[in-house]
Structure formats: C-alpha cells, structure tokens
Amino acid sequence: MNIAVWIIQGLLAFMFIMAGMMKTVQYEKAKASQPWMKESSKGLVNFIGAVELLGGIGLILPQATGVIPSLTPIAAIGIAAIMLLAAVFHARRAEYSGIMMNIILLALAVFVAVYRF
C-alpha cells in the first residue's frame, strides 16, 4: 500500500508542480490556454500557481527526506482545499468540463492525507 501512496503522491506532485510553474513562470502561455485566466488578475493567477508549486513540493519532500514528515499530509489537505475551491470556482463559471478532474485530484489528495496521517 505504501508504494501505491508514493505513486499517487508522485503523480499529484508532478501535476501540481507543472501547473504551478506554468501559472507563475509562463503566465502568458498559460493565459492563452485557459479561459478563466483571461478574466482573473495576474496576481491571483501567480498566487494560485505559487500555492500549487509549494503544495506539490510539500507532497514529496518532507516524507522523502524524513524532515518533518507530518508536513506531507498537511500539504495534501492544502491540495484538496485548492481542488475544492477550484471546483466551486469553475461551477460558478459554468465550466463543467474541468470539475471532474478537480474532484479526482481532490479525492487522491484526501487519500494521501488520510494514509499519511
């Protein structure tokens, strides 16, 4: 079971690190590919990207290094909160196609948090 959780953590971390990098480092490219960014401020998008980036790092680094491993489930809870808020945000904008991915990522993050606590 531990290997499965590590695989899920790795996939979640990869997705959130890539998404965070895209929103912070390549803002214009990300803005062109995602309609909601066109109507949101650059500061909000950069903040979301920074939080996703830190959350992705927090899913792996503490547990892998053994330095304060209790931060890993806390990062997973943070990722779950981001996904819950993203689902609500997209539902309010009637962007229903992306909500299912938000729910799947939320469920995976909750699984990691529960297993790592």
N, C-alpha and C positions, 0 to 999 in steps of 0.2 A: 504494500500500500504506500509505503514511503516513496518508492520510485515513481509511482503514479502521481503523487502530490508534487514531487520535484519536476516532473514533466509538465504538469499544469502550471506550476509556478514559472517555469522557464518560458512557456508559451505566453502566459499573461505578461511577464516581464518584457519579453521581446516586443509584443504588440504595444504595450504602453510606452516603452522607451522610444520605439519608432514613431508612434503618434505624437509623443511629447516633443521629440526632435523636430518633427515636421511643423508643429504649431509654433515652436519657438525660433528655430533656426531658418526654416524655409517657409516663412509666413505667407509670402505672395503665392508660392506654388500651392500651398495648402488651401489658400483662399479661393484659388481658381477651381479647385476640385470639390469643394464642399460648400453648398449654397448658404448654409447658416452662418458661415464666417463672413460673408459679404455684408450681412446686416448686424454683425457684432463688432464691438470695438477691438482694436488691435491689442489693447491692454488686457481685455478679458480673454482673448484667444491665447495670448502669451502666458497669462496666469494659469489657464487650464492646461496648457502644454507643460509648464514647469511642474505643476502638481502631478500630472501623468508621468512625467520623466522621473521625478523623485519617488513616486509610488512604485514604478517599475523597478527601480534600483532597490527600493526597500523590500520588494518581494524576494530578492535573491541574496543580496549582500549580507545582511545580518545573520541569516540562517547558515549561509555557506562559510562565513568566517568564524562563526561562533561568538562574535562580539555583539552582545545584547540581542540574542535571537528572538526575544519577545517582541522586537520591532517588526518582524515579518508578519505575524497575524494582524498587527495594528495597521501595517501598510495594506494588507488585504482588505481590511474593513474600510480603509480610506478609498481604495479602488472600487469597492462595492458601492460606497456612497456616491462616488463620481458617476458610476453607471446608473444608479437610481435617479440622480438628478438629470443625467443626460436623457434618460427615457422620458422623464416628465417634460423636459425642455422640448424634445422632438415631438412628443404627443401634442403639446400646446401649439406647435407649429404645423401640425397635421403632416409630419414627415414620418409616416408609419413604417416605411421600409427599413429604417435603421433601428427601430425599437427592439426587434427580436435579437439582434446582435448585442444590444445593451443588456438585455435580460440574460442571455447566455453568459456574457462576461461577468455579470453580477453574480450569477449562480456559481460560477467557477471560483470567483474571489471569496464568496462566502464559504465554499467548500474548503479552500486553503486556510481561511481564518479559523474555521472550526477544527480542522485537523491539527493545525499548528498550535492552537491554544491547548 
